[in-house]
Amino acid sequence: MAPVPLAEAVPLVEATGVSKRFGSTVALADARLTVLPGESHALVGRNGAGKSTLVNVLTGIFPPDTGEVWFDGEPAPKAGDRDGWRAKVACVYQKSTIIPELTVAENLFINRQPATRGVIGWKRMRREAAELLSTWDVQVDPSVAAGELNVQDRQFVEIARALSFGARFIILDEPTAQLDNAEIERLFTRMRSLQDSGVTFLFISHHLQEVYEVCQTVTVFRDARWIATEPVADLPRGALVEAMTGEAADLGRTTGHREPVTADVRLAVTGLSDGAYEDVSLDVRRGEVVGLAGSSASGKIELAEALVGLRRPGGGTATLDGRPVPFGDVRKAMSAGIGFVPRDRHGQGLVAGLSVGENATMTIADRLGPFGIISPRRLREAARTSIKGLDIKTQGPEQPVNGLSGGNQQKVVMARALAVEPRLLVLINPTAGVDVKSKEALLAVVDEIRQGGTSVIIISDELDDLRPCDRVLVFFHGRITAEHAAGWNDHDLVASIEGVSS
């Protein structure tokens, strides 16, 4: 029998006329989505476009105020039917739901452990976990603690757990935000393999190049409304960005030539070595912005984490304004004048249970009152200064930080780093998982503080993050193998990152 053309297939997922309000806030207005079986369907839009609310509706967390959701031609399960929803859909969130203290097997079978007369069969659970992981080609040890897994393997475990409930519709929410280039390609390879096995994906990302690489169809939301659904191959990038923002976009921009920075050397690194990098030497001058680029296992992130006190290298030296950088001690590094925006804002950058103000001022708590006692008034004043300076969209310093959008959460992390008035600011993937406008705002901060003499190191896999740099140093297999001055073109930089001649 010939396969049914996709255009004639019954949608695996269909949402029509969906609206949702929270008080006076319209989170969705007459939203729609149609996902065909076996495809990877992108959902894109700026922060606040309604993507997260739609995901919550599609996974049964929020009932829609109006509209309907259907799975494979049947109405969605009733509200509260947890098992019914699990059998239809699962979401792998940017912030992992894996419990790090439990083993992989325990995470896979949490609340449904195989048991006899109330006694958990641990051997049976590990055996069934190994079978499940093998079925979906997830190469991890079921007996290892989940907290020991890297970000990508935790994602694969979450996907396997979802598939074990019978779901064949998987929502991936910013899955590449914490992955490097090689890990992203591995994820895409796994997605294509799962598609061949009958799994359908809704892929949410702010990185348009990923949409074009892995998705067949794209739906655009803007201002809580559906804007367009088109085959990816038929939609030029300029038209996609214009649909997302409502503004014409110039995707061909390049960074113009700039004169080299000739100020005094602020950071001097000589012969720094560790397991991930070898004999690295570099200088960063006062007011200079230097980018570090590289592919998987290049060593760029490990080097950055050594400079901010998260790691202690095995050899070599580094000085900041002539004084040794205090390796292995984050607090001493901050006291020495080094600010830091980490790779993972959820795991390393924010304390979810605290307010915006508490998070933004955490690095200067000792300045907010005598004898280690924080003055609420001083905290609010410092927080309001940060909120205004970075245009953080919040109800105020007292709002819980986990109530903000991803872009505004990242601004809070940036505010925390800037609060120490650093002489050197180290940014790792500073715009990961944020929308176009938030990305522009975060990178504008770099241009602002460089004028005041702050030196900046930007480590990123995103070429747009590196465009503000005066120079980009390329890491390859733990060594600096190329340097590109401002005005570089994408082809030459990517060739250096991949270790091929341009």
Salt bridges, closest charged atoms under 4 A:
GLU39 OE2 - HIS41 ND1 2.96
ASP65 OD1 - LYS20 NZ 3.50
GLU74 OE1 - LYS88 NZ 4.00
GLU128 OE2 - ARG124 NE 2.75
ASP137 OD2 - ARG190 NH2 2.67
ASP153 OD1 - ARG186 NH1 3.27
GLU158 OE1 - ARG161 NH2 3.82
GLU174 OE2 - HIS206 NE2 3.50
GLU183 OE1 - ARG343 NH2 3.63
GLU185 OE2 - ARG192 NH1 3.57
GLU210 OE2 - HIS207 ND1 3.25
GLU247 OE1 - LYS437 NZ 3.15
GLU259 OE2 - HIS257 NE2 3.89
GLU288 OE2 - ARG471 NE 2.73
GLU305 OE1 - ARG311 NE 2.74
ASP321 OD1 - ARG266 NE 3.28
ASP321 OD2 - ARG423 NH1 2.54
GLU381 OE2 - ARG377 NH1 3.03
ASP391 OD1 - LYS393 NZ 3.13
ASP447 OD1 - ARG450 NH1 2.78
ASP461 OD1 - LYS300 NZ 3.30
GLU462 OE2 - HIS207 ND1 3.46
ASP464 OD2 - ARG253 NH2 3.36
ASP464 OD1 - ARG467 NE 2.79
ASP470 OD1 - ARG258 NE 3.28
ASP470 OD2 - ARG450 NH2 2.60
GLU483 OE2 - ARG471 NH1 3.53
ASP490 OD1 - ARG467 NH2 3.29
ASP492 OD1 - HIS491 ND1 3.44
